[in-house]
Structure formats: structure tokens, C-alpha cells
Amino acid sequence: MAPASRLSTRVLLVCAAIGVATGLLGGLEGWLAAPVVAAAPILYGFVLGVHVLPGIIAQETLRLPWVALVSHLIAALASSAVAPPYTFRFLGTALLFGALQEGVAALVRYRSWAPWRFFVSAVVIGVVVALAVFFIADLGALPLWAQITYLALAVLGPVVWTAIGLGIGVGLRRAGVARR
């Protein structure tokens, strides 16, 4: 008989529910991305931060390895159903954010689930996103005040969305979703 998987059917179903719910928000972000970049590019990093939710909620709720990455991939598929033109962007974001969240959790050997750990991953994601979008969208052409505002909001976005995700995850744990 094969050993039991750490990702039981129950865990996968919880990841799927989290992924689909947050994927709907991600799909909405996909459609908002172009108008936000065109109208107010300094806000884009903050809006993009919504994509931290699947991993944060899954890790806070289940407190298991791999749930962030699984939830992110399912969220990317759900987002792709809402906004098909952005499928590859959603998948890339899911892999990047999920890997960063799993990496930070792995550094503490999946033993610390204190809020600080989630905020460390949020800041890392914010910095990565801020720098990537800064160069891709040529935000260097903006006035200095706009560049500074963009960088601050791009780092702050994942932090704010992480706080929201932690609140949701705590509520799901209290509701008994994480029962063994």
C-alpha cells in the first residue's frame, strides 16, 4: 500500500476552493491591468498585489507545504477562464508568487506560521514586482515623485493584500476548514 500523501483529497479541495475564489479576483485584475497602466501606472503594482491571496489564504488556513503553489496554480486557471488573453501572465505570476511564498515557508522549515513570515514573503514579492514592472513599463520616464510613489505602492500592495488574506485564512481556520 502506498503511503498517504501530504496533500490529501480534502487539502486539495480546500486549495481548489481558495484558488477558484481568488482566481476570480485575479481575472478581474487582468481586465483592469491595461486601463490602470494607461490611466494611473503608479497604481499598477498595488493592484497586481491581489495575486498574493491564494497562497497566503491557503498557507494560513492549512499550514502545510505546497498549498501556496497548488492554490496559486488553480487560481491562475480560474483567472484564465475570466480573462483568457492573460493566461500566460497568470500562470507566470502563480509560479513566481507561489514559489516565493513556499520558499519563505521552507526557510523556516514550515514550522513558523506567525504573521511576520507572511509579511516577509509579501515584501519580497513587492520588491520583485516593483522592479520588474518598473523596467517593463518604462516607469523611469515618469517624474521622480511618481517613480517613488509607484515603488512604495508596489511594495505596499502585496503587504495590504497579505493582511487581508491572513484575515480570511484565520476566519477559515476558525470555521473548521483546517480540521485534520
N, C-alpha and C positions, 0 to 999 in steps of 0.2 A: 504494500500500500504506500502511495506517495505521501510525503509529509505535507501537512496543511500549509497553505500559502498565507503569508502575512496579509495579503490583500484578499480577504475573503469576499464572497459574493456580497455580503452586507456592506463591507467597506467600499467595494466598487460601486454599489448602488448609491451610497451616500455621495461618493465623488461624482457620480453621474448627475445626481440632483443638483449639487453645488455647481458643477460645470455648466449644466444647461441654464440654470438661473442666472449665473454671472455671464454666461456667453451671450445672453440676450442683451445685457448692458454693453458688452463688448461689441456686438453687432451695431448697436446704436452709435457707439463711439466711432465705429468705422465710417458710418454715413456722415457723422459730424466732423470728421477729421479735415476734409478738404475745405469746408466753409470756415472752420476755426483757423486753419493755417492761412487762408486768404484774408479773413477779416481781422483776426487778432492772433498772430502767430505766437505771441508771448504766452498765450494760454494753452498751447498745444500739449506741452509736457505735463501740465496739471490734468488735462482731460485724459491723456494717454494712461495716467496712473490708475484708472479704473481696472486695468488689466491685472493688477496685483491681487484682486479679490479672490479668484478661485483658489489659489494656493494658500493664502492667509486663512480663509474660512476653513478650508479642508484641514490644514495643519492644526489650527486652534481647536477644531471640533474633534478630530480623530487622533491627533498626536501620534502619528505613525510615519515611518519612512515612505517615500514615493507618492504620498497622497497629493502633494502640491503639483507634481508633474502630471499625474494622471488627471487631476481636476482641470489643470490648465489645458491639456490636450483636448479634453471633452468640451471645455468652454470654447476653444478655437473652432471646433467643428460646429458648435451651436452658433457662434458668431458668423461663421461662414454661411450658414443657412439664412441668416438675416441679411448679410451683406456679402454676397458671393464674390464681387470683384476684389475683395480684400483677403481672400482665403490664405494666400501665401504669407501675407503680413501677419495675420492672426496666428498662423502656425509658427512662424519665426518668433513672434512675441511670446507665445506659450512656451516654446522651448527655452528661450532666454530667461524669462521671468521664473518659470518652473525650476530651471537648473540653478539659478541664483538662490532661490528660496530653499531648495533642497541642499545646496552647498552650505549655506549658513547653518541649517539644521544639522547637517552631517559634521560640521566643525565642532559642534557641541555634543556630538555622538547621539543625537536625537534624545537627549536627556533633559535639556532645558527648554521649557515652553513658556518662560517668562516673557512679558511684553517687550522687553528690551531687545530680545533676539529677533522678534518680528520687525522691529523698527530698524535694526541694523540692516536686514535684508532690504527694507524699504529705501533706506538711504543709498545703499549700493545700487539698487535698481534706478533710483532717481538720478544718480550721478551718471550711470551708463546711458540712460535715456537722454539726459540733458546734453551730454557731449555728442552722442550720435545725431540727434535731431539738430543740434546747433550747426553741425557741419553739413549735414544732408540738406537742410532747408536754407543754408546760407544766411543764418541769422546774424552773422558777423557784419552784414550790410546794414543792420538796424543801428539806431543811435545807442550809445553806451548804456543809458538808463534802461532801454528796452532789453538789451542783452543781459544785464544784471537781473532785471525783473524776470525774464524768461528762465534763467538758470535757477533763481530762487524758487519759482513756481514749479519748475520741472522736478526739483528735488522734493519740494513740499507736497506735490500731488500724490506720489506713492505713499508718503507718510500719512497724509489725511485719509486716503483710501484704506491704508492698513489699519488705522484706528477704527474705521467703520467696519472693516472685515473682522477685526478682533471682537467687536461688539456683537456681530452676527454669530460668530463662532461660539462665543460664550453663551449666547442665547440658545443655540442648538445643543450645546453640551447640557445645559440646564434642562432642556426639553427631553433629554434622554437619547438623543441621536447617537451618542458615542458609547452607549452601553455595550459591554463585552458579551 
